[in-house]
Structure formats: C-alpha cells, structure tokens
C-alpha cells in the first residue's frame, strides 16, 4: 500500500509499507527472536518473519533498536547499525496505594501472597519452569496475559487473562514477587514496569534483561530450575530484602522515560533531513 504525501514513514515494529514514494523510512527493531530462538515459532512462521524482517531492515533508511543488545544482534545478523532508544514504563506505572491494591485484589480474587508473571504464555517466557518453581516453594502463581496457540496454563496457576492497563500498576504493587524467567528478551518491558510499581523482581540473566534491569533485580541463569527456586525462596522469606530491591527498582525505572525515547527518535529523524 503506497503512502502518499508523507515525508517520513516509521515502522514501529519493523514492518514498512511496500511502497513509500519520496518518504524517508525508519524501522524499529524490538528483537531478533525469529533468528535467535527459532524453536519458539512454527517453522513456517519463523521462515516468513525472517524474510519480512530482512527486507524491512535492508530497505529502511535508518534503524532504531530498543536496547544495545538488540542493536548488536542487528549488526551481527544484518550488518547494519541501529540507534538505541530504550522503551519506558508509561506515566501511570508507579507504586499503587493500599486502597487501589485492595480493589484489584478483590476484583481478581488474588491470594494474600503470590508470584506474578505478566506476558503471553509462550515458549520463550518459560512459564512452565516458573510454575514448577512456585509449586516447589509453595507460593501461588498468578498469570496475566494471553495464552499463545498451542500453549496451556500450567497446572495450579491462576490465569487472569487480559488485565486492563489501569489495573496493572496495582497488580504489580500487590505481588509479593514479580518473576520473568524468559529465555530471550530484546528489552524486557514488563519487569521494568513492575520495578516502577515497587515490585521485587526476579528475572533471567539473558538477552537485554541485564542491560534493562541492571542490579535492581535478582538475575538468575535462564532455564535453571534450582537457581530460580533459590531466588524465589530467598526473597519470599526476607521482607527486608524485598523492600530494598523494590527501592532499587523504583530508582532504576525512573531512569527510563518516553520523553527520552522521543528525543532519541527525533535525532534519528533529523539525521534523515526531517525537521519537526
């Protein structure tokens, strides 16, 4: 579909229109998971998305990556440089007060203590590993998000499905621990949102997660059940450690903002001669 009269076309999730007559083009890359974790996709989908991604990133006049990790993968796989402009929690992501937490607890019938995972149940997120760790530790697991085709909710987990954006800050704040044992991430927005809301976070030391979360989360090796169990057990048993980690998370998340992302994006536009 042609884009008539535009000075610039920006594909916010890689894709660009087939025809962009006279327009400068920018493509934002969130990850290269179809290259790096093909096992997480059907063969047909992985092949098709690799083709689309290669075409878009070769055609774009400039590339934006959401993390230094993703920019490095773009350089390794496609031989192109990308400007890093990180994502950020939205303005509503902040610690929720007790009244708001109580409202969300009641609306979703949440247990008194629980581990929370926010995101799609799909192979890369390793939710079955988290469910197994929670069962071993003896803490309920609450899942918020969709279930990908061919996947299922692990036994014993409470699945909330889609949660309204307005409920997410209180849901993060109410969680005893937020866990994100992903096998691959190009940025890691849900755990950063959780940190902005004052949650103690456990995540995998993989992909961009160390870059995004730094020392403000407990990072464990990916696909390591013993390490995940230890991290959960230690945090659940230590109120002071969770308070300290929550404070570090709030400070870390405050370093990310959509204003900074917008300023970085404008630099890319201006490098192409676009004034705005």
HELIX and SHEET records of a PDB file:
HELIX    1   1 UNK A   33  UNK A   36  1                                   4    
HELIX    2   2 UNK A   38  UNK A   40  5                                   3    
HELIX    3   3 UNK A   43  UNK A   59  1                                  17    
HELIX    4   4 UNK A   68  UNK A   78  1                                  11    
HELIX    5   5 UNK A   98  UNK A  108  1                                  11    
HELIX    6   6 UNK A  123  UNK A  125  5                                   3    
HELIX    7   7 UNK A  127  UNK A  137  1                                  11    
HELIX    8   8 UNK A  165  UNK A  174  1                                  10    
HELIX    9   9 UNK A  189  UNK A  196  1                                   8    
HELIX   10  10 UNK A  209  UNK A  213  1                                   5    
HELIX   11  11 UNK A  214  UNK A  216  5                                   3    
HELIX   12  12 UNK A  225  UNK A  236  1                                  12    
HELIX   13  13 UNK A  239  UNK A  253  1                                  15    
HELIX   14  14 UNK A  258  UNK A  271  1                                  14    
SHEET    1   A 4 UNK A   8  UNK A  11  0                                        
SHEET    2   A 4 UNK A  24  UNK A  29  1                                        
SHEET    3   A 4 UNK A  62  UNK A  65  1                                        
SHEET    4   A 4 UNK A  83  UNK A  84  1                                        
SHEET    1   B 6 UNK A 158  UNK A 161  0                                        
SHEET    2   B 6 UNK A 140  UNK A 144  1                                        
SHEET    3   B 6 UNK A 114  UNK A 118  1                                        
SHEET    4   B 6 UNK A 177  UNK A 180  1                                        
SHEET    5   B 6 UNK A 201  UNK A 204  1                                        
SHEET    6   B 6 UNK A 218  UNK A 220  1                                        
END                                                                             
